[in-house]
Amino acid sequence: MCTYNGEPYLAEQLASIATQTRQPDELVVCDDQSTDNSREIVAAFAATVPFPVDLHVNERNIGFTKNFERAITLCNGDIIALADHDDVWLPQKLKRLETCFRKPEVGLAFSDAEVVDKELRPLGYRLWESVGFDEKQRQLVRSGRVLDVLLPGWTVTGATMAFRAKFRNLIVEFPTDLPLIHDGWIALLIASVAEVEFVEEPLIKYRQHERQQIGAKERAPYTAPPGIDGAREAMRRSNAYDDLLAIGTQARQRLTEHQDQFNTTEAIAKLDPRLKHLQVRANLPAGKLRRASCVLRELLSHRYHHYSNGVYSAVKDLLA
């Protein structure tokens, strides 16, 4: 758990951890120089529970990404579960996630969450609805195309995940120059070398409040209209392939650096055609004929359908 001025909600989160049906073997807390009573709340909690609570206070404020990195490096267990200081865990969270790791090939597991307001009142939607992890996306994960789902970096929320500590050297240190945060990076890298399990039931109450770092807004479903209207809509929608290229390139570099520790060959082979497609899209020529040739080649290779939004992305690139 990472804390920073979490006094308004921290006690509730700690209480939910203490009442887990499968209690943690340890709780590692890294405080990022809180100016409220967060540290005192953790210290008081530690005196009331049967498991060890290790509180570490950073010498200076390092930000939540690096704070989670430090906390992860200080954990001693075989399975690491991340906790935000402002959520509430449902009683079966740890027990349910632990069952996912009975299969030795599973390296990471995550769940859905109930989205609630600051008073823990349900907001009428779940986390997976907010991030677009719908049945189509879940089927891609089941079929082994997990990197197609996780590359954008927003599917897995850290507060719902657990992973094997043996992958710590692969994920640390976290990059700070990418358009994704630590939870997306963790999920992407571990999914590259191990299986991923997801739990469809909500295992936490994901609190929304004004001081929150990320949050989960209600998401309106997008369905592209047919015909010329669809082409116009595709032209208006922003395309994040430059971001995806940056994420994928750094992920490939990290996987290459750890080939001696993990079996990264298959993951690199899956990443390479996607990166090639993104590179083409990022460097389309200005001339209409040359541009059309590049777009047609990507269409015929089916890479637009595998790695972008199909014909709508192609139309956007062609007419841009």
Long-range contacts (C-beta under 8 A, 24 or more apart in sequence): 1-27, 1-28, 1-29, 1-30, 1-71, 1-82, 1-83, 1-84, 1-85, 2-29, 2-30, 2-31, 2-32, 2-64, 2-67, 2-68, 2-71, 2-84, 2-85, 3-29, 3-30, 3-31, 3-32, 3-34, 3-38, 3-39, 3-42, 3-85, 4-31, 4-32, 4-33, 4-34, 4-38, 4-61, 4-64, 4-67, 4-85, 5-34, 5-35, 5-36, 5-38, 5-211, 6-34, 6-36, 6-38, 6-41, 6-85, 6-86, 7-34, 7-36, 7-37, 7-38, 7-41, 8-86, 9-85, 9-86, 9-87, 9-118, 9-207, 9-209, 10-38, 10-41, 10-42, 10-85, 10-86, 11-41, 11-45, 12-88, 12-120, 13-83, 13-84, 13-85, 13-86, 13-87, 13-88, 13-89, 14-41, 14-42, 14-45, 16-87, 16-88, 16-89, 16-90, 16-91, 17-83, 17-89, 18-45, 18-48, 18-49, 19-91, 20-89, 20-91, 20-92, 20-93, 20-94, 20-95, 21-91, 21-92, 21-94, 21-95, 22-94, 22-95, 22-98, 23-49, 23-50, 23-51, 23-94, 24-51, 24-77, 24-81, 24-94, 25-51, 25-76, 25-77, 26-51, 26-52, 26-53, 26-54, 26-75, 26-76, 26-77, 27-51, 27-52, 27-53, 27-54, 28-54, 28-56, 28-71, 28-74, 28-75, 29-53, 29-54, 29-55, 29-56, 29-71, 30-56, 30-57, 30-58, 30-67, 30-68, 30-70, 30-71, 30-74, 31-55, 31-56, 31-57, 31-58, 32-58, 32-61, 32-62, 32-63, 32-64, 32-67, 33-57, 33-58, 33-60, 33-61, 38-85, 64-181, 64-213, 65-174, 65-176, 65-181, 65-182, 66-174, 66-176, 68-158, 68-174, 68-182, 69-172, 69-173, 69-174, 69-182, 72-168, 72-171, 72-172, 73-168, 73-172, 75-165, 77-165, 78-164, 78-165, 78-166, 79-162, 79-163, 79-164, 79-165, 80-162, 80-163, 80-164, 80-165, 80-168, 81-161, 81-162, 82-158, 82-159, 82-161, 82-162, 82-183, 83-159, 84-158, 84-159, 86-207, 86-209, 86-212, 87-113, 87-159, 87-204, 87-205, 87-206, 87-207, 88-116, 88-120, 88-204, 88-205, 88-207, 89-203, 89-204, 89-205, 90-202, 90-203, 90-204, 90-205, 92-203, 93-203, 93-204, 94-162, 96-199, 96-201, 96-203, 97-162, 97-199, 97-203, 98-162, 100-162, 100-197, 100-199, 101-162, 101-164, 103-195, 103-197, 105-194, 105-195, 106-164, 106-194, 106-195, 106-196, 106-197, 107-163, 107-164, 107-167, 107-190, 107-191, 107-193, 107-194, 107-195, 107-196, 108-156, 108-161, 108-162, 108-163, 108-164, 108-167, 108-186, 108-187, 108-190, 108-191, 108-194, 108-196, 108-197, 109-161, 109-162, 109-163, 109-196, 109-197, 109-198, 109-199, 110-156, 110-157, 110-160, 110-161, 110-162, 110-187, 110-196, 110-198, 110-199, 111-160, 111-198, 111-199, 111-200, 111-201, 111-202, 111-203, 111-204, 112-160, 112-198, 112-199, 112-200, 112-201, 112-202, 112-203, 113-157, 113-159, 113-160, 113-202, 113-203, 113-204, 113-205, 113-206, 113-216, 114-202, 114-204, 114-205, 114-206, 115-206, 115-208, 115-216, 115-218, 116-205, 116-206, 116-207, 116-208, 117-207, 117-208, 117-209, 118-207, 118-208, 118-209, 118-210, 120-205, 120-207, 123-208, 123-218, 124-218, 125-218, 125-219, 126-202, 127-157, 127-160, 127-202, 127-206, 127-216, 129-218, 129-219, 130-216, 130-217, 130-218, 130-219, 131-155, 131-157, 131-216, 131-219, 132-219, 138-198, 138-200, 141-196, 141-198, 146-191, 146-196, 147-188, 147-191, 147-192, 147-267, 147-270, 147-271, 147-274, 148-274, 148-306, 148-307, 150-184, 150-187, 150-188, 150-191, 150-196, 151-188, 151-244, 151-247, 151-248, 151-251, 151-274, 152-180, 152-184, 152-240, 152-243, 152-244, 152-247, 153-178, 153-179, 153-180, 153-181, 153-184, 153-185, 153-187, 153-188, 153-247, 154-180, 154-184, 155-184, 155-187, 156-183, 156-184, 156-186, 156-187, 157-183, 157-206, 157-214, 157-216, 158-182, 158-183, 158-186, 159-204, 159-206, 160-203, 160-204, 160-206, 161-186, 161-187, 163-190, 164-190, 164-194, 167-193, 167-194, 167-262, 169-258, 169-261, 170-254, 170-258, 170-261, 170-262, 175-250, 178-243, 178-246, 178-247, 178-250, 179-240, 179-243, 179-246, 179-247, 180-247, 181-214, 184-247, 185-251, 188-247, 188-251, 189-251, 189-254, 189-255, 192-251, 192-255, 192-264, 192-267, 192-271, 193-255, 193-262, 193-263, 193-264, 193-267, 224-309, 224-312, 230-312, 230-315, 231-312, 231-315, 231-319, 233-312, 234-309, 234-312, 234-313, 234-315, 234-316, 235-315, 235-316, 235-319, 235-320, 237-312, 237-316, 239-281, 239-308, 239-313, 239-316, 241-278, 241-281, 241-282, 241-308, 242-278, 242-282, 244-274, 244-278, 245-275, 245-278, 245-279, 245-282, 248-274, 248-275, 248-278, 249-275, 273-303, 273-306, 273-307, 274-303, 274-306, 274-307, 276-303, 277-303, 277-304, 277-306, 277-307, 277-308, 278-307, 281-308, 281-313, 281-317, 284-317, 284-320, 291-317, 291-318, 292-318
